[in-house]
Every structure is written in structure tokens, then in C-alpha cells.
Amino acid sequence: MKIELYIAQLLYRYQCVTVPGFGAFLTEIQSAKLNESTNSFSPPKKMIAFNANLKNNDGLLANHIALAEKTSYEYAVSKIQYEVFNWKKAFEENELISIKNVGDLRLNADKNIVFTPYDQTNYLTSSFGLAPFVSPLVKREIFEKEVEAIEEKATITMVPETRTANPYLKYAAIFVIGLGLAGSVGYPMYQNQIASETILVETAVQKQVQNKIQQATFFIESPVPAVTLTLKSDKEIKMPYHIMAGVYREEKNANKTLRILNRLGYNAKRIAPNKNGYFPVLYGSYATFAEAEKAKKEINEKHNPEAWILIQSL
């Protein structure tokens, strides 16, 4: 069984896919890019990197293989270990490891793993169907030169406008000037009168407002009703991340493990038998992967180093 196909499938959905005992493939979203030298545009995509220090089994790859192959988790783990053994043997013989649609792995002179990703596959699902394209360069200089040439050729001719004098306009101008002189004298007097009356009115209104404020009493006739908040019950919160304690062929063994875990203080429970007829037992269920990962580390250190995370909506 080749695990390259399953690694590529998980890269579409997750940012980190760990191969236990070997390393982890990491993804980072890169925004759309413009290459000015070639006038080409590239859509957003996931850039793939490799970290040889992340080797712990998080259960993601093994659980995915077990579901896809319809086999047990333990069998999937053993197949991953066998594939990793072949990869390390290839490194010892200075061979190149090619992971289809992901990239190439090789050892450098310092015995460190060097990863070269493939660019043909875009693992960003939101960019599905988008491909790089080249846009022809817009040559604006040609149009600017054409406009300048047109402006140089164009000539502007001034045509003088002849007007006939109207004698009635002279009398109208004299009348307007007279009105202006009268307004310049009368308008300031009118403004002074308006200002005086405005001050008297504002003073009277201010006194009335002060009297009303001194006599005012505040009373809320219809108070706002109390706000009632309803919280979702635990049953409504989805908890798709589960820490597996074990999968048993016989139901009595599963019940025995369940009793032991409950006595130890874990919120353990059993779930329905799987397709193979085995009886799974859980340490507990969590709403986020971060919570499940934190709990799994504590369980691995204190109780069961083989505990792993199951991602499934029950």
C-alpha cells in the first residue's frame, strides 16, 4: 500500500499532515501574484514545506488510511511504519524519494532532508479551476503620442463677437445702483433690531427652562423588560474530536476498560461498534482539535502512550 495518495488527499483539508517517525508536510496559503517580467498572473495557492522534526503520531494519517481502506487503525499504523522503513533505506542508498503530486525528498551532504515541492498541483480548494494566465502588455505610450500629434495639428481660431448697445440697459444699471446704496444703509439697521429681539426671546426661554428643571421629577412608566439569555446545552455543541482508548473484539473487555477509565476520573464512554464489529472506547470528546490535542498529550504522558485522536461526527 502506497501512502502518497493519502498524504495528497489530506493536504487539501489540513495545514499539517504528519508521517509518524519520518516528518510532517506543512502548507501555507500564498496570495495571488503578478510576474511583471512575463506579464503573468498566478492564483492563490498552498505552498508545501517539510519539517523533519515533527514525527509524533497525531492519528490523522493512520485514521484516514483506516477509513479509506476499511481496515483497523493498528493495521494502518503498521503499513505507515513499513513505508517509512523503505524511505529511510532509500536515503541510505542515496536515492531520491518522489511523492506523487507533493514533491521530492533527498539527503544533502550534511545528512539533512531537502524537500523540493511540485508546483503543478494547487491544494487550495478555494482556487479550484483557476489557472495562471498571461495578459498582453498595454502600450500606453503609443496612444499618448497620437494624442500629442492631434493637439499639435489642431488650431484654435478666435471669432470676435459683435454686440449692439441697448439704451434701456443704462437706465436699468442706474436703478440697480440706487437700490444697492439704499440697501447698504438700511440693512445694518434691520440687523441690529433683529439681534436685540432675539436676545430678549432667548433670555425668557432660558428662565422657563431653568424653572422646569428645578421642578422636574423623573419616573419611568414602562421599564425595559429583563433580558433572558438562553445557553445552548451540551447536546447542541458538536464534539467531533475523540481520544481513543482502544478498540476491542469482545464487548466485555470494552466495558471493563470503560469502568477503569471512569474510576480514574476520565469522562469515558463507548460508541457504536464499527464496520468490523469491534467495540471502541473513548477517553472523552472535544469540540476543537486544539483541546483534543492537549488532552491527548496528557493522556500519552500519564496513562496511555498509544492513545490517538479520532475525527468523526458521532
Protein Blocks (a to p, Z undefined) as FASTA:
>chain_A
ZZklmmmmmmmmpmbdcdehibccddddddddddfklopacdddddddddfklmbcehlm
mmmmmmmnopafklmmmmmmmmmmmmmmmmmnopacddehibccdddfkopacddddfkb
ccbfklgoiacdddddddfklmmmmmmmmmmmpccddddddddddfklmmmmmmmmmmmm
mmmmmmmmmmmmmmmmmmmmmmmmmmmmmmmmmmpccddfbacdddddddddfklpccfb
ccdfbdcfblklmmmmmmmmmmnopacddddddfkopacddfbdcfbfklmmmmmmmmmm
mmmmmbccddddZZ
